[in-house]
Amino acid sequence: MDTVSALPDRVLEKIVSLLPLNDMLRTSLLSRRWRRVWTTVLAFDFTDAADDDVNVYISRIDSCLEHLSASPSCVTIPSIVFPAIQDSDVVDRWIRFAAAHSVQRLQLAMWMDYTPPIPFTLPLSLFQLCRGLTALDISSCEIPAVLEPAISPAFPSLRSLSLFEVTIANPLAFFAQCPAIERLTAELLDEDDLLPASAFRSCPLLSTLSLARCTVPREHPSAGPPAFPSLRALELDNVSVAAPQSLLNSCSVIAELTIKDPPEGFAFRLDPRHTVSTLRISSPTVLPLSLPSSSLRTLVLSDLEIANPQALIRAFQGLELLSFESVWSETGADSGIQVRAPRMRHLMVQDSEELGTVIVADTPQLCGLFYWGDIRYLGVFDHAIPKLEEAFLHCMVKNPYGGKYHLWKNLMQPLSHVRLLSVNWWFICEFMQGCPVGSERLTFDKLEEFHWWPVFKKYAAAPFGKWYTKRLSPIIVLSLLDFLECCPNIQHLCIVVCAAIAFASCCFPRSVS
């Protein structure tokens, strides 16, 4: 017997469980020792057996299920992923198999790009046999009008529910089947599909709610106000809400609010009674100023027009993280902002030149600065950032200062105490063109780690991927070495040449993702 085959059963089960389904099945041909190892795996993803012919696909899965049913070692399968085949009878057969094997996490995953999606009716066996489910993920189906639970709900233990491109015949009755749900993600098939807020009154433990492509209608007063006593995080993506302020007021302990692509006229106000600490808004509409909140700590704005940026900064003096991505000032508004925030720890500005010059004026707690765009629109006051440790300065203009070293020095001098500095092509290019010698050189005494990306964006109006890598000529390399002489405590040097998408993912601080 070979060394691997001699390993304990649990180790072999772990090894096999890491393989795609087709490779998992092939292990049964290795030897008699391996013949039934795959049947003891605790999680199966049958989407790995995909085939262009749907009948062949179904036949493959049915064959696997027959082998598993015949195996005495296959008693429970806690996690199963089935494709959302557009055939209710087939899905019903698979659900009954899952229920017979005490499934806890069940997913009916979309396996083909339908345009538009073709929903199938979800079999009632799901509601009758799967009481032990703790996580359910279903796609491209129609949830039938199940009756509200007379004795006990269909999913008493369900904690996580994900719905993608579904229609719900009776939302109130359906969510009454899930009284213990804590996390819900729902994207309906059509943005005009109704999902009343009162449907969630039977889910008092709901803490995370993400809605997409649906309509939250105005309800009759007899339905009572919406109530989310445990909701901590709310995300609305392309959701039409008839009464957004009422919805927000019903979330008494909400901490994270994310709004993406709201319809025209969507308006809300944060006031001292709200507990929102993180606010993310992505919208082509103008952001109003009626957002004062002493509890707000993180503000992320993208693809947004701001009526008065300077007033916005003044309204959130408690901010710890501020991020602008593709943000611009409303026509006629004052251009440029001065960032004065006593608690701010992270500042991110990306592709927001139309906002005007961003001047970091007074941020004594700032420890991370990220700027991606035309570096000429960034300014930093002396002694404005005494605690700054990391600076990411990536310019899409090849020679922003035209070789004028004093302009380069004016920007970099307030940043010369950073521990980590990440820059792209412009930095060394400007340094080598006008750098003096001797004591006039700017030194970076505390710099320990330096990242240099020898890329630049040739045309400002070009698509995201139009980045160009520069050839490292001997002059450039010598200039880089000259700069390193200004960094007596440097420990790590990283020269990165990569695709634009990797460039972006490496630079962004994780706290904003």
DAJOKA-V373550 format. One record per pair of residues at least 12 apart in sequence whose ideal C-beta (glycine too) atoms are under 10 Angstrom apart, sorted by the first residue. I is the first residue (numbers start at 1). GAP is how many residues later the second one is. Records with the same first field share a line. If there is no record, write none. Layout:
# DAJOKA-V373550
I: GAP, GAP
This chain:
# DAJOKA-V373550
1: 30, 32
2: 28, 29, 31
4: 26, 29, 30
5: 25, 26, 27, 28, 29, 32
6: 27
7: 26
9: 24, 28, 31, 64
10: 30
12: 15, 21, 22, 25, 26, 28, 29
13: 24, 25, 26, 27, 28, 29, 60
14: 27, 28
15: 12, 22
16: 12, 18, 21, 22, 23, 24, 25
17: 20, 21, 23, 24, 25, 26, 27
18: 23
19: 19, 22, 29
20: 25, 27, 28, 29
21: 17, 20, 23, 24, 25, 26, 27, 28, 29, 39, 40, 43, 60
22: 26, 27, 28, 38
23: 15, 25
24: 13, 14, 15, 17, 20, 21, 24, 40
25: 13, 23, 24, 35, 38, 39, 42
26: 12
28: 39
35: 36
36: 31, 35, 36, 37, 38
37: 36
38: 26, 29, 30, 33, 36
39: 25, 28, 29, 30, 31, 32, 33, 34, 35, 38
40: 28, 31, 33, 34, 35, 37
41: 27, 33, 36, 38
42: 32, 34, 35, 36, 37, 38, 62
43: 34, 35, 36, 37, 38, 62
44: 17, 20, 21, 24, 30, 33, 35, 36, 37, 38, 54, 57, 59
45: 34, 35, 36, 37, 38, 62, 64
46: 14, 15, 18, 19, 34, 35, 36, 37, 48, 61, 63, 65
47: 14, 34, 35, 36, 37, 60, 61, 62, 63, 64
48: 12, 33, 35
49: 12, 14, 15, 34, 62
50: 33, 61, 62
51: 60
52: 60
54: 29, 31, 32, 33, 36, 57, 58
57: 26, 28, 33, 54, 55
58: 25, 27, 29, 32, 35, 36
61: 21, 22, 24, 29, 32, 33, 36
62: 28, 31, 32, 35
64: 33
65: 15, 17, 28, 29, 31, 32, 33, 36
66: 31
68: 29, 33
69: 28, 31, 32
74: 27
75: 25, 26, 27
76: 24, 25, 26, 27, 28, 56
77: 20, 21, 23, 24, 25, 26, 27, 28, 29
78: 23, 24, 25, 26, 27, 28, 54, 56, 57
79: 19, 24, 25, 26, 27, 28, 55, 56
80: 14, 15, 17, 18, 21, 23, 24, 25, 26, 27, 28
81: 24, 25, 26, 27, 28, 30, 56
82: 12, 13, 15, 16, 24, 25, 26, 27, 29, 56
83: 24, 25, 26, 27, 28, 29, 56, 57
84: 23, 24, 25, 26, 27, 28, 30, 33, 34, 35, 36, 38, 53, 54, 55, 56, 57, 80, 81, 82
85: 23, 26, 27, 35, 55
86: 25, 26, 28, 31, 32, 33, 34, 35, 54, 55
87: 33
88: 32, 33, 34, 35, 36, 37, 53, 54, 56
89: 31, 34
90: 30, 33
91: 17, 29, 30, 31, 32, 34, 35, 47, 50
92: 29, 30, 31, 32, 33, 34
93: 30, 32
94: 12, 14, 29, 31
95: 13, 27, 28, 29, 30, 31, 32, 33, 34, 35
96: 27, 29, 30, 32, 33, 34
98: 27, 28, 31, 32, 35
99: 26, 27, 29, 30, 31, 32, 33, 34
100: 29
102: 28, 30
103: 26, 27, 29, 30, 31, 32, 33
104: 26, 28, 29, 30, 31, 32, 53, 54, 55
105: 28, 29, 30, 31, 32, 55
106: 20, 24, 26, 27, 28, 29, 30, 31, 32
107: 28, 29, 30, 31, 32, 55
108: 12, 14, 18, 28, 29, 30, 31, 32, 33, 56, 58
109: 28, 29, 30, 31, 55
110: 28, 29, 30, 31, 54, 55
111: 28, 29
112: 28
114: 26, 51
116: 24, 49, 73, 74
117: 22, 23, 24, 47, 48, 49, 50, 72
118: 22, 23, 47
119: 20, 21, 22, 23, 24, 46, 47, 48, 70
120: 20, 21, 22
121: 20, 21, 22, 23, 46, 48
122: 16, 19, 20, 21, 22, 24, 44, 46, 47, 52
123: 18, 21
124: 20, 22, 30
126: 12, 15, 17, 18, 20, 28, 29, 51
127: 16, 17, 19, 20, 22, 26, 27, 28, 47, 50
128: 18, 26
129: 25
130: 24, 25, 27, 28
131: 21, 22, 23, 24, 25, 26, 27
132: 23, 24, 25, 26
133: 21, 22, 23, 24, 25, 26, 27, 28, 45
134: 21, 23, 24, 25, 26, 46
135: 22, 23, 24, 25, 26, 27, 48
136: 19, 22, 23, 24, 25, 26, 27, 42, 45
137: 23, 24, 25, 26, 27, 48
138: 23, 24, 25, 26, 27, 28
139: 23, 24, 25, 26, 27, 48
140: 24, 25, 26, 27, 49
141: 22, 23, 24, 25, 26, 27, 48
142: 24, 25, 26, 27, 47
143: 20, 23, 24, 25, 26, 27, 28, 30, 31, 34
144: 23, 24, 25, 26, 29, 30
145: 23, 24, 25, 28, 29
146: 22, 23, 24, 27, 28, 30, 31
147: 23, 26, 29, 30
148: 22, 24, 25, 26, 27, 28, 29, 54
149: 24, 27, 28, 29, 30, 53
152: 25, 27
153: 22, 23, 24, 25, 26, 27, 49
154: 20, 22, 23, 24
155: 19, 22, 23, 24, 25, 26
156: 21, 22, 23, 24
157: 21, 22, 23, 24
158: 19, 20, 21, 22, 23, 24, 25, 26, 45
159: 19, 21, 22, 23, 24, 46, 48
160: 18, 21, 22, 23, 24, 25, 48
161: 13, 14, 17, 20, 21, 22, 23, 24, 25, 42, 45
162: 21, 22, 23, 24, 25, 48
163: 21, 22, 23, 24, 25, 26, 32, 48, 49
164: 21, 22, 23, 24, 25, 48, 49
165: 22, 23, 24, 25, 47, 48
166: 20, 21, 22, 23, 27
167: 21, 22, 23, 26
168: 18, 20, 21, 25, 26, 27, 31, 46
170: 29
171: 15, 17, 22, 23, 24, 25, 26, 27, 28, 29, 43
172: 24, 26, 27, 28, 29, 30, 51
173: 26, 29
174: 25, 28
175: 20, 21, 23, 24, 25, 26, 27, 28, 31
176: 23, 25, 26, 27
177: 25
178: 22, 24, 25, 27, 28
179: 23, 24, 25, 26, 27
180: 23, 24, 25, 26
181: 19, 21, 22, 23, 24, 25, 26, 27, 28
182: 21, 23, 24, 25, 26, 27, 48, 50
183: 22, 23, 24, 25, 26, 27, 50
184: 16, 19, 22, 23, 24, 25, 26, 27, 47
185: 23, 24, 25, 26, 27, 50
186: 23, 24, 25, 26, 27, 28, 53
187: 23, 24, 25, 26, 27, 50, 51, 52
188: 23, 24, 25, 26, 27, 51
189: 24, 25
190: 23, 24, 25
191: 21, 22, 23, 24, 47, 48, 49, 72
192: 21, 22, 23, 48
193: 20, 21, 22
194: 20, 21, 22, 23, 25, 46
195: 16, 18, 19, 20, 21, 22, 44
196: 19, 20, 21, 22, 23, 24, 27, 30, 46
197: 12, 14, 19, 20, 21, 22, 26, 27, 28, 29, 30, 31, 44, 45, 46, 49, 50, 53
198: 18, 19, 21, 22, 24, 25, 26, 27, 28, 29
199: 17, 20, 24, 27
200: 26, 27, 28, 31, 50
201: 22, 23, 24, 25, 26, 27, 28, 49
203: 24, 25, 27, 28
204: 23, 24, 25, 26, 27
205: 24, 25, 26
206: 22, 23, 24, 25, 26, 28
207: 21, 22, 23, 24, 25, 26, 46, 47, 48
208: 22, 23, 24, 25, 26, 27, 48
209: 19, 22, 23, 24, 25, 26, 27, 42, 45
210: 23, 24, 25, 26, 27, 29, 48
211: 23, 24, 25, 26, 27, 28, 30
212: 23, 24, 25, 26, 27, 48, 49
213: 24, 25, 26, 27, 48
214: 22, 23, 24, 25, 26, 27
215: 24, 25, 26, 27, 48
216: 20, 23, 24, 25, 26, 27, 28, 30, 31
217: 23, 24, 25, 26
218: 23, 24, 25, 28
219: 23, 24, 27
225: 18, 21, 22, 24, 25
226: 17, 20, 21, 22, 23, 24, 25
227: 23, 24, 25
228: 19, 20, 22, 23, 24, 25, 26
229: 21, 22, 23, 24
230: 21, 22, 23, 24
231: 19, 20, 21, 22, 23, 24, 25
232: 19, 21, 22, 23, 24, 43, 45
233: 18, 21, 22, 23, 24, 25, 45
234: 13, 14, 17, 20, 21, 22, 23, 24, 25, 42
235: 21, 22, 23, 24, 25, 45
236: 21, 22, 23, 24, 25, 26, 30
237: 21, 22, 23, 24, 25, 45
238: 21, 22, 23, 24, 25
239: 20, 21, 22, 23, 24, 27
240: 22, 23, 24, 25, 26
241: 18, 21, 22, 25, 27
243: 25
244: 15, 18, 21, 22, 23, 24, 25
245: 22, 23, 24, 26
246: 22
247: 21
248: 20, 21, 22, 23, 26, 28
249: 19, 20, 22, 24, 25
251: 23, 24, 25
252: 21, 22, 23
253: 21, 22
254: 20, 21, 22, 23, 24
255: 19, 20, 21, 22, 23, 40, 42, 43
256: 20, 21, 22, 23, 24, 42
257: 13, 17, 19, 20, 21, 22, 23, 24, 39
258: 20, 21, 22, 23, 24, 42
259: 20, 21, 22, 23, 24
260: 20, 21, 22, 23, 42, 43
261: 21, 22, 23, 24, 42
262: 19, 20, 21, 22, 23
263: 20, 22
264: 19, 20, 21
265: 20
266: 17, 19
267: 18, 21, 23
268: 20, 22, 23
269: 19, 20, 21, 22, 23, 24
270: 20, 21, 22, 23, 24, 25, 26, 45, 46
271: 19, 20, 21, 22, 23
272: 20, 21, 22, 23
273: 20, 22
274: 19, 20, 21, 22
275: 18, 20, 21
276: 15, 17, 19, 20, 21, 22
277: 16, 18, 19, 20, 21, 41, 43
278: 17, 18, 19, 20, 21, 22, 42, 43
279: 12, 14, 17, 18, 19, 20, 21, 22, 37, 40
280: 18, 19, 20, 21, 22, 43, 232
281: 18, 19, 20, 21, 22, 23, 46
282: 18, 19, 20, 21, 22, 43, 44
283: 18, 19, 20, 21, 22
284: 19, 20, 21
285: 18, 19, 20
286: 18, 19, 20, 21, 44, 45, 47
287: 14, 17, 18, 19, 20, 21, 22, 25, 40, 43
288: 18, 19, 20, 24
289: 17, 18, 19, 20, 22, 23, 25, 26
290: 25
291: 21, 24, 25
292: 22, 23, 24, 25
293: 22, 23, 25
294: 22, 23, 24
295: 23
296: 19, 20, 21, 22, 23, 24
297: 19, 21, 22, 23, 24, 46, 47, 48
298: 18, 21, 22, 23, 24, 25, 48, 213, 214
299: 13, 14, 16, 17, 20, 21, 22, 23, 24, 25, 45
300: 21, 22, 23, 24, 25, 48, 211, 212, 213
301: 21, 22, 23, 24, 25, 26, 51
302: 21, 22, 23, 24, 25, 48, 49, 50
303: 22, 23, 24, 25, 48
304: 20, 21, 22, 23, 24, 48
305: 22, 23, 24, 25, 26, 28, 49, 50
306: 18, 21, 22, 23, 24, 27, 31, 46, 49
307: 22, 23, 25, 26
308: 21, 22, 25, 26, 29
309: 15, 18, 19, 20, 21, 24, 25, 26, 27, 28, 29, 30, 43, 46, 47, 49
310: 19, 23, 24, 25, 26, 27, 28, 29, 30, 46
311: 22, 23, 26
312: 25
313: 24, 25, 26, 27, 28, 31, 48
314: 23, 24, 26, 27
316: 25, 27, 28
317: 23, 24, 25, 26, 27
318: 23, 24, 25, 26
319: 20, 22, 23, 24, 25, 26, 27, 28, 44
320: 21, 23, 24, 25, 26, 45, 46, 191
321: 22, 23, 24, 25, 26, 27, 47, 188, 190, 191
322: 17, 19, 22, 23, 24, 25, 26, 27, 41, 44, 190
323: 23, 24, 25, 26, 27, 29, 47, 185, 186, 188, 189
324: 13, 23, 24, 25, 26, 27, 28, 31, 34, 47, 49
325: 23, 24, 25, 26, 27, 47, 48, 183, 187
326: 24, 25, 26, 27, 28, 29, 47
327: 22, 23, 24, 25, 27, 28
328: 23, 24, 25, 26, 27, 28
329: 23, 25, 26, 27
333: 22, 23
334: 22
335: 19, 20, 21, 22, 42
336: 19, 20, 21, 22, 23, 41, 43
337: 12, 15, 18, 19, 20, 21, 22, 23, 24
338: 19, 20, 21, 22, 23, 24, 41, 43, 46
339: 19, 20, 21, 22, 23, 24, 27, 41, 42, 45, 46
340: 19, 20, 21, 22, 23, 41, 44
341: 19, 20, 21, 22, 23, 24, 25
342: 20, 21, 22, 23
343: 20, 21, 22, 23
344: 16, 18, 19, 20, 21, 22, 23, 24, 41
345: 18, 20, 21, 22, 23, 42, 43, 166
346: 17, 19, 20, 21, 22, 23, 24, 44, 163, 165, 166
347: 13, 16, 19, 20, 21, 22, 23, 24, 38, 41
348: 20, 21, 22, 23, 24, 44, 159, 160, 161, 163, 164
349: 20, 21, 22, 23, 24, 28, 29
350: 20, 21, 22, 23, 44, 154, 157, 158, 162
351: 21, 22, 23, 45, 109, 113
352: 19, 20, 21, 22, 25
353: 20, 21, 23, 24, 25, 43, 107
354: 19, 23
355: 18, 22
356: 21
357: 17, 19, 20, 21, 22
358: 13, 15, 19, 20, 21, 22
359: 18, 19, 20, 21, 22, 25
360: 18, 19, 20, 21, 24, 25, 28, 54, 55
361: 18, 19, 20, 23, 24
362: 19, 21, 22, 23
363: 17, 18, 21, 22, 23, 24, 25
364: 19, 20, 21, 22, 23
365: 20, 21, 22, 23
366: 14, 18, 19, 20, 21, 22, 23, 24, 25
367: 18, 20, 21, 22, 23, 51, 52
368: 17, 20, 21, 22, 23, 24, 50, 52, 141, 143
369: 16, 19, 20, 21, 22, 23, 24, 46, 49
370: 20, 21, 22, 23, 24, 52, 137, 138, 139, 142
371: 20, 21, 22, 23, 24, 40
372: 20, 21, 22, 23, 24, 52, 85, 131, 132, 135, 136
373: 20, 21, 22, 23, 24, 84, 87
374: 21, 22, 23, 26, 52, 83, 86
375: 18, 19, 20, 21, 22, 25, 26, 32, 33, 36, 48, 49, 51, 52, 55
376: 19, 21, 24, 25, 31, 35
377: 18, 23
378: 15, 17, 22, 33
379: 31, 32, 35
380: 30, 31, 32, 33, 34, 35
381: 33
382: 28, 31, 32
383: 31
384: 30
385: 29, 30, 32, 33
386: 28, 31
387: 30
388: 26, 27, 28, 29, 30, 31, 32
389: 28, 29, 30, 31, 57, 59
390: 28, 29, 30, 31, 32, 59, 119
391: 21, 23, 24, 25, 26, 27, 28, 29, 30, 31, 32, 56
392: 28, 29, 30, 31, 32, 59, 114, 115, 116, 117
393: 18, 19, 22, 28, 29, 30, 31, 33, 34, 114
394: 28, 29, 30, 31, 32, 33, 59, 61, 62, 63, 109, 110, 113
395: 28, 29, 30, 31, 32, 34, 35, 61, 62
396: 28, 29, 30, 59, 60, 61, 62, 63, 64, 66, 70, 71
397: 28, 29, 59, 60, 61, 63
398: 26, 27, 28, 31, 32, 58, 59, 60, 70, 72
399: 26, 27, 30, 31, 34, 57
400: 26, 27, 29, 30, 56
401: 25, 28, 29, 32, 33
402: 28, 31, 32
403: 26, 27, 28, 29, 30, 31, 32
404: 26, 29, 30
405: 25, 26, 27, 28, 29, 30, 31, 35, 36, 37
406: 28, 30
407: 23, 27
408: 18, 19, 21, 22, 23, 25, 26, 27, 34
409: 21, 22, 25, 26, 27, 31, 32, 33
410: 32
411: 19
412: 15, 18, 19, 30, 32
413: 29
415: 27, 29, 32
416: 26, 27, 28, 29, 30, 31, 70, 71
417: 27, 28, 29, 30
418: 26, 28, 29, 30, 31, 32
419: 25, 27, 28, 29, 30, 70, 72
420: 26, 27, 28, 29, 30, 31, 72
421: 23, 26, 27, 28, 29, 30, 31, 66, 69
422: 27, 28, 29, 30, 31, 72, 74, 84, 85
423: 27, 28, 29, 30
424: 27, 28, 29, 30, 31, 32, 33, 43, 46, 72, 79, 83
425: 27, 28, 29, 30, 31, 32, 42, 43, 44, 45, 51
426: 30
427: 23, 25, 26, 27, 53, 56
428: 24, 26, 42, 48, 49, 51, 52, 54, 55
429: 25, 27, 41, 47, 50
430: 49
431: 48, 49, 51, 52, 55
432: 43, 44, 46, 47, 48, 50, 51
433: 46
435: 44, 47, 48, 51
437: 45
441: 41, 42, 44, 45
442: 41, 44
443: 42, 43, 44, 45
444: 39, 40, 42, 43, 44, 45, 46
445: 41, 42, 43, 44
446: 41, 42, 43
447: 36, 37, 39, 40, 41, 42, 43, 44, 45
448: 39, 41, 42, 43, 44
449: 38, 41, 42, 43, 44, 45
450: 30, 33, 34, 37, 40, 41, 42, 43, 44, 45
451: 41, 42, 43, 44, 45, 55, 56
452: 28, 31, 41, 42, 43, 44, 45
453: 14, 16, 17, 41, 42, 43, 44, 45, 50, 53, 54
454: 14, 15, 16, 17, 18, 22, 26, 41, 42, 43
455: 12, 13, 14, 15, 41, 42, 43, 44, 45, 48
456: 12, 13, 14
457: 43
463: 37
464: 36, 37, 40
465: 34, 35, 36
466: 34
467: 31, 32, 33, 34, 36, 37
468: 32
469: 28, 29, 30
470: 27
472: 23, 25
477: 18
480: 13, 15
494: 12
